[in-house]
Amino acid sequence: DTDDEPTREMSFESDKPEEHCGVFGILQPGTHAASTAYYALYSLQHRGQEGCGIASMEGTQLHQHKAIGLVSQVFNQETIQMLTGDRAVGHTRYATRGGSSLANAQPIVMDTSLGPFALAHNGQLTQATTLRNALMKRGVGMFSSSDSEVLSQLIGSPAPGCEDGGSFVDRISEFMRLCDAAYSIVVLTADGLYAARDPYGMRPLCVGRIPASGECGPGYCVSSESCALLTVSAHFEREVQPGELIRIDSEGIHSSFPRGTPLPRSAFCVFEYVYFSRPDSLLSGRLVQPVRQELGKMLAIEAPCPIGDIVIGVPDSSTPAAIGYALESGIPFTEGLTKNRYIQRTFIKPTQASRLKAIGLKFNPLYSNLRNKHVVVIDDSIVRGNTIASLLKLMRKANPKSLHVRITSPPIRHPCFMGIDMKSGDELLSNLVSQPGQSLAENIERIREHVGADSLAFLSHDGMLKAITNSKKSTMTATVSDDVESASGSTELGFCTACFTGEYPIDIEDCAAGVGVGVLSSKRGQADSQAPPASAASSSCSSSPLKKRGKTSTG
């Protein structure tokens, strides 16, 4: 993960894992698509707060507006009205590979021999360095440090072996053959809206159907999370399958799998359930809120606190888990921290004093609830330890008898190269306090001392996966049509848990070069690596064409 600005200011939430993007696309005849995309980006703001943008298409004319800042800061009525057309893509960004400059903001717009296109990308290309070098050797100029520009240059380049450079289907298919992960992308062109997901299914992506209304015909949209579909009155259709490329046009949805037979098991990022996604989103057929509640219940089984008087969660992501812990343990749940939800994202210099002030700006302890109580504090993760340590100091002002921290995920010990801003194992608290020959229990004790808790426990790796997989699937779950199911095979849901185990589902040699990775290993993890290598894949023009798929049915 390359950062253009080593002294880049940090947000007071910088101790949490940061998801770096939310993407959205819409095609609906007769509508002003940019207005819909604008409201959808509000629902995806949690996935990225450093910059955002929207690009729209009217005929063959592409319009765009993007800037550094929140959705509410970047757009107004005038800028939205300028983005004309019945199709659009939108993007919210948190920088992982590449800095926070406007040059790295998305969507990325490019003109090609096929006409212009706009790209929105969620994830991080694990082969970005190799692909970037290959492009520059071919004489392709690069104008930013973003791996998404590498992606756009590949899509903008002629597909090998194709007459006249091939179609956008050919070019996107060729990119999908060249790059293993991690990406969920939406591409806007004059002939339609494209969406694709990497063969491991690491980042989420779903499809929604928009019913006709007034002068607007029926349409479709694509989103990182289903919560945005509800915001724009779209009906959840299904998730884009791992390794699937879809094109949406006036005739509906067309689907193909450019890499051929999908992997037998996916490697979906487990942090989408633990922290990233909104609780009202559907992921792999499971609503996030009850999954987090199950994580809390499992944590109560594995790490009880017999002397606890109350259970509180760190707002907002840990509240469902705290409720689950309370239900399982019988210890009453209550609020212990009040969150100021009207603070815009504030960037501060990374000093301990400024972090403490920032925590005090965002949270206030409820003194009467905490005073003279043994408090069980539920949180979802500990990355660097600064936030939880500052929160515990803040809560001690209320004079609780004791503070017992319980975390709904295992200790994070390894960096992520697939789109989460944890670029170095050396900056993770679990590694910072680690000593040679130290057991897991001894490591957790060192973490406890560092954050200032009276006791500390983490959910086990097996317990975390069991809680997720045992969660009931939502009745809102849609089923893919028979032909998509046949083409996608029976890909089993698996998870990427490399930040906990160090076992990466893909080759990370390219992106890990020169990075301090602590106890990093490069094993193949849960996702089976039996997909054909990129060099063995046939050219895009000999691949199976996109097929029109029947409508999905909703349970």
MILO-41478 format. One record per residue (C-alpha): x, y, z. Coordinates in steps of 0.02 Angstrom, whole numbers, m for minus. Each point is the difference from the previous one (the first is absolute). Example, Ala and Ser with C-alpha at 12.3 -4.5 7.8 and 13.67 -1.06 7.14 Angstrom:
+--------+--------+--------+
|   east |  north |     up |
+--------+--------+--------+
|    615 |   m225 |    390 |
|     69 |    172 |    m33 |
+--------+--------+--------+
//
This chain:
+--------+--------+--------+
|   east |  north |     up |
+--------+--------+--------+
|      0 |      0 |      0 |
|     86 |    157 |    m60 |
|    m39 |    162 |     89 |
|     45 |    160 |    m92 |
|     m3 |    100 |    161 |
|     92 |    m87 |    144 |
|    m49 |    141 |    117 |
|   m182 |     m4 |    m56 |
|   m114 |     57 |    138 |
|   m101 |   m135 |     85 |
|   m181 |     m4 |     50 |
|    m49 |    m35 |    178 |
|    m70 |   m165 |    m63 |
|    168 |    m51 |    m75 |
|     18 |   m141 |    127 |
|   m140 |    m95 |    m87 |
|     26 |   m102 |   m158 |
|    m49 |    113 |   m144 |
|    m97 |    m65 |   m150 |
|     58 |    101 |   m148 |
|   m149 |     14 |   m117 |
|   m185 |     m7 |    m34 |
|    m62 |    m15 |   m179 |
|   m169 |     25 |    m80 |
|    m67 |     m4 |   m178 |
|   m172 |     27 |    m75 |
|    m83 |    m14 |   m170 |
|   m183 |     51 |     m8 |
|    m78 |     73 |   m158 |
|    m85 |    168 |     26 |
|     78 |     38 |    168 |
|    131 |    126 |     57 |
|    120 |   m136 |     54 |
|    125 |    113 |     91 |
|   m133 |     50 |    127 |
|    m29 |   m183 |     43 |
|    188 |    m31 |     11 |
|     16 |    150 |    117 |
|   m122 |    m73 |    126 |
|     80 |   m172 |    m16 |
|    171 |     72 |     42 |
|    m72 |     68 |    162 |
|    m41 |   m179 |     47 |
|    177 |    m55 |    m45 |
|     89 |    144 |     87 |
|     60 |   m117 |    138 |
|    109 |    m91 |   m128 |
|    104 |    154 |    m39 |
|      5 |    179 |     62 |
|    153 |     76 |    m84 |
|    m75 |     35 |   m171 |
|   m146 |    m38 |   m113 |
|    m62 |     25 |   m177 |
|   m135 |    m35 |   m127 |
|     12 |    m22 |   m189 |
|   m153 |     m4 |   m113 |
|    m29 |    m41 |   m183 |
|   m120 |     87 |   m119 |
|     10 |    m83 |   m170 |
|    187 |     m8 |    m30 |
|     37 |    155 |    106 |
|     76 |    m36 |    170 |
|    m11 |    124 |    145 |
|     85 |    m11 |    169 |
|     27 |     89 |    164 |
|    116 |    m59 |    139 |
|     95 |     78 |    144 |
|     80 |    m33 |    168 |
|   m129 |     m1 |    139 |
|   m164 |    m77 |     56 |
|   m150 |    m20 |   m115 |
|    m86 |    147 |     84 |
|    153 |    109 |    m27 |
|     38 |    m48 |   m180 |
|   m173 |     10 |    m79 |
|   m138 |    129 |     m5 |
|   m155 |     21 |   m107 |
|     95 |     92 |   m136 |
|    137 |   m132 |    m20 |
|   m127 |   m142 |      1 |
|   m108 |     81 |   m134 |
|    152 |     19 |   m113 |
|     23 |   m190 |      0 |
|   m133 |    m40 |   m130 |
|    m45 |   m171 |    m69 |
|    m94 |   m159 |     44 |
|    153 |    m95 |     60 |
|    133 |     41 |    128 |
|    135 |    m70 |    114 |
|     49 |     65 |    171 |
|    143 |    m29 |    120 |
|     50 |     37 |    180 |
|    184 |    m20 |     40 |
|    118 |    m35 |    142 |
|    179 |     m4 |    m63 |
|    100 |   m161 |     19 |
|    112 |    m12 |   m152 |
|     28 |    181 |    m48 |
|    m21 |    158 |    102 |
|   m145 |    117 |     30 |
|     29 |    113 |   m150 |
|   m134 |     45 |   m127 |
|    101 |    m93 |   m133 |
|    m42 |   m161 |     92 |
|   m185 |     39 |     22 |
|   m129 |   m100 |    m97 |
|    m89 |    m36 |   m113 |
|    145 |     m6 |   m122 |
|    m51 |     62 |   m171 |
|     92 |    m52 |   m159 |
|    m28 |     20 |   m187 |
|     34 |   m151 |   m110 |
|    m25 |    m57 |   m179 |
|   m168 |    m70 |     58 |
|    m51 |    165 |     77 |
|     15 |     65 |    179 |
|    m25 |   m102 |    157 |
|     m4 |     35 |    187 |
|     65 |   m124 |    128 |
|    m37 |    m20 |    186 |
|    105 |   m129 |     93 |
|    m11 |    m75 |    173 |
|    149 |   m104 |     56 |
|    186 |     m1 |    m30 |
|     86 |    m86 |   m145 |
|    125 |   m122 |     73 |
|     97 |     m2 |   m165 |
|     m3 |    190 |    m22 |
|    189 |     25 |      1 |
|     33 |   m133 |   m132 |
|   m144 |     59 |   m109 |
|     50 |    182 |     19 |
|    179 |    m37 |    m54 |
|    m63 |   m100 |   m149 |
|   m109 |    146 |    m55 |
|    141 |    126 |     14 |
|    116 |   m113 |   m100 |
|   m131 |      8 |   m137 |
|     11 |    190 |      7 |
|   m160 |     30 |     97 |
|     13 |    157 |    106 |
|    m65 |     m6 |    179 |
|    m65 |    156 |     86 |
|    m37 |    m60 |    176 |
|     60 |   m128 |    126 |
|   m169 |    m86 |      9 |
|    m14 |   m183 |    m48 |
|   m170 |     45 |    m71 |
|     88 |     97 |   m137 |
|     94 |   m160 |    m43 |
|   m168 |    m86 |    m13 |
|    m72 |    136 |   m111 |
|    151 |     m2 |   m116 |
|    m20 |   m188 |    m22 |
|   m184 |     20 |    m43 |
|     42 |    143 |   m117 |
|    130 |   m105 |    m93 |
|    m41 |   m111 |   m150 |
|    m34 |   m181 |     45 |
|    134 |   m116 |    m73 |
|    m56 |    m99 |   m151 |
|   m159 |    100 |    m26 |
|    m41 |     90 |   m161 |
|     m4 |    189 |     23 |
|     54 |    m23 |    181 |
|   m157 |    m91 |     55 |
|   m156 |     58 |     90 |
|    m13 |     57 |    180 |
|    m54 |   m177 |     42 |
|    162 |    m64 |    m78 |
|    107 |    129 |     91 |
|    m77 |    m23 |    171 |
|      9 |   m189 |    m23 |
|    186 |     14 |    m42 |
|     29 |    103 |    157 |
|    m91 |   m131 |    103 |
|    114 |   m134 |    m71 |
|    156 |     99 |     40 |
|    m42 |     50 |    179 |
|    m46 |   m118 |    141 |
|    m63 |    125 |    129 |
|    m62 |    102 |     84 |
|   m135 |     94 |    m89 |
|   m183 |     37 |    m19 |
|    m19 |    123 |   m144 |
|   m136 |     96 |    m89 |
|     36 |     68 |   m175 |
|   m112 |    125 |    m90 |
|      1 |      7 |   m190 |
|   m115 |     61 |   m139 |
|    m61 |   m178 |    m33 |
|    m39 |    m49 |    178 |
|     52 |    m21 |    181 |
|    126 |   m135 |     43 |
|     38 |    m79 |    168 |
|    129 |   m131 |     47 |
|     63 |    m87 |    155 |
|    166 |    m90 |     24 |
|      0 |   m191 |     m1 |
|     24 |     m8 |    188 |
|   m149 |    115 |     34 |
|    103 |     99 |    125 |
|    m98 |    162 |    m10 |
|   m191 |      7 |     m1 |
|   m106 |     48 |   m151 |
|   m187 |    m21 |    m28 |
|   m132 |     38 |   m131 |
|   m166 |     88 |     26 |
|   m153 |     22 |   m109 |
|    m86 |    169 |     m9 |
|   m186 |     m6 |    m44 |
|    m74 |    119 |   m127 |
|    m69 |    160 |     73 |
|    m88 |    140 |    m93 |
|     99 |     44 |   m156 |
|    147 |   m107 |     55 |
|     11 |   m177 |    m63 |
|     62 |   m150 |     97 |
|    186 |    m10 |     29 |
|    141 |    m82 |     95 |
|    134 |     57 |    120 |
|    158 |    m75 |     73 |
|     66 |     37 |    174 |
|    136 |    m49 |    122 |
|   m136 |    m27 |    130 |
|   m186 |    m35 |     m7 |
|    m36 |    141 |    124 |
|     21 |    124 |   m144 |
|   m132 |    m94 |   m100 |
|   m130 |     32 |    134 |
|     45 |    184 |      1 |
|    m40 |     19 |   m185 |
|   m156 |   m113 |      5 |
|     82 |   m142 |    m95 |
|    m40 |   m182 |     32 |
|    144 |   m115 |     43 |
|     24 |   m124 |   m142 |
|    157 |    m96 |     42 |
|    186 |     15 |     29 |
|    122 |      4 |   m143 |
|     82 |   m171 |      6 |
|    189 |    m20 |     28 |
|     85 |     10 |   m170 |
|   m158 |     62 |    m87 |
|    m10 |    141 |   m127 |
|   m171 |     75 |    m32 |
|    m59 |    130 |   m126 |
|   m160 |     96 |     29 |
|    m85 |     78 |   m151 |
|   m175 |     34 |    m67 |
|    m29 |   m187 |    m19 |
|     42 |    m45 |    179 |
|    145 |    m89 |     84 |
|    128 |   m102 |    m98 |
|    127 |   m110 |     89 |
|    164 |    m93 |    m31 |
|    146 |    m75 |     95 |
|    158 |     52 |    m95 |
|    118 |   m112 |    100 |
|   m103 |   m155 |    m31 |
|    m43 |   m119 |    141 |
|    m11 |     99 |    164 |
|    101 |    m45 |    153 |
|    m82 |   m132 |    111 |
|      9 |    118 |    148 |
|     m4 |    189 |     16 |
|    108 |    108 |    115 |
|   m122 |    135 |     55 |
|     76 |    129 |    117 |
|    m60 |    m48 |    174 |
|     16 |    181 |     60 |
|   m153 |     45 |   m104 |
|   m101 |    m94 |    131 |
|    105 |     51 |    150 |
|     11 |    187 |    m31 |
|     m8 |     75 |   m175 |
|   m175 |    m25 |    m67 |
|   m155 |     85 |     63 |
|   m108 |   m110 |    114 |
|   m147 |     11 |   m122 |
|     99 |    m71 |   m146 |
|    m14 |   m177 |    m69 |
|    163 |    m94 |    m26 |
|     m3 |   m176 |    m72 |
|   m183 |    m12 |     48 |
|     28 |     53 |    180 |
|    m55 |    163 |     77 |
|    150 |     77 |     89 |
|    m90 |     52 |    161 |
|    m48 |   m176 |     57 |
|    172 |    m65 |    m50 |
|     80 |    126 |    117 |
|   m122 |    m51 |    134 |
|     56 |   m181 |    m23 |
|    181 |     56 |     15 |
|    m44 |     78 |    167 |
|    m87 |   m158 |     59 |
|    149 |   m107 |    m47 |
|    115 |    121 |     89 |
|   m104 |    m17 |    159 |
|     19 |   m189 |    m11 |
|    187 |      5 |    m29 |
|     44 |    148 |    112 |
|   m127 |     22 |    141 |
|     16 |    136 |    131 |
|    m82 |    m68 |    159 |
|     17 |    163 |     97 |
|    m75 |    108 |   m136 |
|   m142 |    117 |     51 |
|    m37 |     75 |   m172 |
|     49 |    m28 |   m181 |
|     33 |    148 |   m114 |
|     55 |     13 |   m182 |
|    114 |    127 |    m82 |
|   m123 |     92 |   m114 |
|    m53 |    m34 |   m131 |
|     71 |   m157 |    m81 |
|     19 |    m97 |    163 |
|   m176 |     29 |     67 |
|    m78 |   m157 |    m79 |
|    142 |   m107 |     69 |
|    m23 |     76 |    173 |
|   m185 |    m44 |     m6 |
|     45 |   m178 |    m49 |
|    126 |    m13 |    142 |
|   m131 |     63 |    122 |
|   m132 |   m122 |    m62 |
|    117 |   m149 |     16 |
|     79 |     50 |    166 |
|   m155 |     66 |     87 |
|     93 |    160 |     45 |
|   m110 |    150 |    m42 |
|     44 |    107 |   m150 |
|      1 |    188 |     15 |
|     83 |    149 |    m82 |
|    163 |     57 |     76 |
|     61 |    119 |   m133 |
|    m92 |    137 |    m92 |
|     60 |     31 |   m176 |
|     m6 |    171 |    m81 |
|    m67 |    m47 |   m172 |
|      3 |    177 |    m67 |
|    189 |     15 |    m11 |
|     70 |      7 |   m175 |
|    153 |   m108 |    m26 |
|    139 |     98 |     86 |
|    182 |    m22 |    m45 |
|    129 |     27 |    134 |
|    187 |    m21 |     17 |
|     44 |   m172 |     69 |
|     56 |     45 |    175 |
|    m65 |    m86 |    155 |
|    m64 |    163 |     73 |
|    m99 |     41 |   m156 |
|    m71 |   m177 |     m7 |
|    m66 |     18 |    178 |
|    m81 |    166 |    m44 |
|    m77 |    m78 |   m154 |
|    m73 |   m145 |     99 |
|    m74 |    125 |    124 |
|    m74 |     97 |   m145 |
|    m90 |   m152 |    m68 |
|    m47 |    m97 |    158 |
|    m63 |     45 |    173 |
|    m19 |   m127 |    141 |
|   m169 |    m19 |     83 |
|     60 |     25 |    178 |
|   m155 |    m62 |     90 |
|      0 |   m164 |   m100 |
|    185 |    m36 |     28 |
|     28 |     60 |    178 |
|     38 |   m141 |    125 |
|    m32 |   m134 |   m131 |
|    103 |   m145 |    m66 |
|    m15 |     41 |   m184 |
|     19 |   m121 |   m146 |
|     55 |    103 |   m151 |
|    m32 |    m80 |   m170 |
|     99 |     57 |   m152 |
|     29 |    m78 |   m171 |
|    189 |     10 |    m20 |
|    164 |     70 |     64 |
|    121 |     59 |   m134 |
|    123 |    123 |     76 |
|    m84 |     11 |    170 |
|    m12 |    190 |      7 |
|   m189 |     15 |     m8 |
|    m45 |   m131 |    130 |
|    137 |     62 |    117 |
|    m66 |    178 |    m13 |
|   m180 |    m57 |     25 |
|     45 |    m96 |    158 |
|     87 |    154 |     71 |
|   m154 |    101 |    m41 |
|   m117 |   m127 |     83 |
|    106 |     m8 |    158 |
|    m50 |    181 |     34 |
|   m172 |    m71 |     41 |
|     78 |   m106 |    139 |
|    m53 |   m175 |    m52 |
|     59 |   m142 |    112 |
|     85 |    m87 |   m147 |
|      4 |     m4 |   m190 |
|      6 |   m169 |    m88 |
|     29 |      7 |   m188 |
|    m65 |   m135 |   m116 |
|     40 |      3 |   m187 |
|   m109 |    m86 |   m132 |
|    149 |    m49 |   m109 |
|    171 |    m79 |     31 |
|    159 |    105 |     24 |
|     52 |     82 |   m164 |
|    180 |    m48 |    m36 |
|     23 |     14 |   m188 |
|    m18 |    137 |   m132 |
|   m134 |      1 |   m133 |
|     41 |     16 |   m185 |
|   m178 |    m17 |    m65 |
|    m74 |    170 |     37 |
|      7 |     33 |    188 |
|    115 |    135 |     67 |
|    110 |   m113 |    107 |
|    156 |     12 |   m107 |
|    133 |    m55 |    123 |
|      4 |   m137 |    131 |
|    125 |    103 |     97 |
|   m130 |    132 |     47 |
|   m126 |   m124 |     70 |
|    m11 |     m1 |    190 |
|      5 |   m190 |     12 |
|    171 |      4 |    m83 |
|     63 |    157 |     86 |
|    m17 |    m81 |    172 |
|     55 |   m172 |    m59 |
|    159 |    m81 |     63 |
|     94 |   m152 |    m67 |
|    m74 |   m164 |     60 |
|   m153 |     85 |     71 |
|   m160 |   m102 |     12 |
|   m168 |     68 |    m58 |
|    m57 |     20 |    180 |
|    159 |     98 |     41 |
|    m25 |    109 |   m153 |
|   m179 |     40 |     50 |
|     60 |     44 |    175 |
|    123 |    124 |    m74 |
|   m139 |     76 |   m105 |
|   m109 |     13 |    158 |
|    137 |     94 |     91 |
|     23 |    117 |   m147 |
|   m185 |     48 |    m18 |
|    m30 |      8 |    187 |
|   m141 |   m127 |     19 |
|    m31 |   m100 |    158 |
|    m23 |   m154 |   m109 |
|      6 |    m33 |   m187 |
|    m58 |   m142 |   m111 |
|    m18 |    m26 |   m187 |
|   m119 |   m112 |    m95 |
|     91 |   m150 |    m72 |
|     23 |    m22 |   m187 |
|   m109 |   m156 |     m1 |
|   m130 |     82 |    110 |
|    m11 |    149 |   m117 |
|    m27 |   m109 |   m154 |
|   m124 |   m111 |     91 |
|   m103 |    150 |     55 |
|     m8 |     66 |   m179 |
|    m40 |   m164 |    m87 |
|   m128 |    m50 |    132 |
|    m96 |    163 |    m23 |
|   m165 |    m25 |    m87 |
|    m17 |     59 |   m179 |
|   m119 |    145 |    m26 |
|   m172 |    m27 |    m76 |
|     44 |    147 |   m113 |
|    131 |   m108 |    m85 |
|    m22 |    m13 |   m188 |
|     48 |   m154 |    m98 |
|     96 |     12 |   m162 |
|    m82 |    m69 |   m156 |
|     38 |   m178 |    m52 |
|    116 |     47 |   m143 |
|    106 |    114 |    110 |
|      6 |   m136 |    133 |
|     57 |   m125 |   m131 |
|    133 |    118 |    m69 |
|     65 |     51 |    170 |
|      8 |   m177 |     66 |
|    m24 |    m38 |    183 |
|    125 |    122 |     74 |
|      3 |    m30 |    187 |
|      5 |    152 |    114 |
|    173 |     19 |     74 |
|     86 |    144 |     86 |
|    163 |     94 |    m10 |
|     66 |      7 |    179 |
|    181 |     37 |    m46 |
|     14 |    149 |    118 |
|    m26 |   m123 |    143 |
|     91 |   m155 |    m64 |
|    128 |     62 |   m126 |
|    m65 |   m127 |   m126 |
|    m40 |     99 |   m157 |
|   m116 |    m76 |   m130 |
|    104 |     74 |   m142 |
|    182 |     33 |    m42 |
|     50 |    162 |     89 |
|    181 |     10 |    m56 |
|    m34 |    148 |   m115 |
|    m89 |    110 |    128 |
|     99 |    m55 |    154 |
|    173 |     48 |    m68 |
|     88 |    116 |    121 |
|   m142 |      2 |    127 |
|     29 |    m36 |    184 |
|   m114 |   m148 |     26 |
|     42 |    m67 |    171 |
|    m34 |   m186 |      3 |
|    m60 |     m4 |   m179 |
|    m16 |   m162 |    m96 |
|    m61 |    m25 |   m177 |
|   m100 |   m160 |      2 |
|   m153 |    m37 |   m101 |
|   m146 |     18 |    118 |
|   m180 |    m53 |     m9 |
|    m27 |     45 |   m182 |
|     56 |   m141 |   m112 |
|    129 |     54 |   m129 |
|    m56 |   m117 |   m138 |
|    m51 |    138 |   m122 |
|     98 |     m2 |   m162 |
|    152 |    115 |      7 |
|    m15 |    164 |    m94 |
|    133 |    m50 |   m125 |
|    m97 |   m157 |    m45 |
|   m164 |     89 |    m31 |
|    m60 |     24 |   m176 |
|    m20 |    173 |    m75 |
|   m156 |    100 |     36 |
|    m69 |    m18 |   m175 |
|     m6 |   m188 |     13 |
|    m93 |      3 |    164 |
|   m182 |    m43 |     22 |
|   m111 |    148 |    m46 |
|   m109 |     87 |    126 |
|   m165 |    m88 |     17 |
|   m163 |     80 |     44 |
|    m59 |    m66 |    166 |
|   m177 |    m26 |     58 |
|    m71 |     99 |    143 |
|     48 |    m51 |    175 |
|   m132 |    m50 |    124 |
|    m17 |     68 |    175 |
|    m34 |   m107 |    150 |
+--------+--------+--------+
//
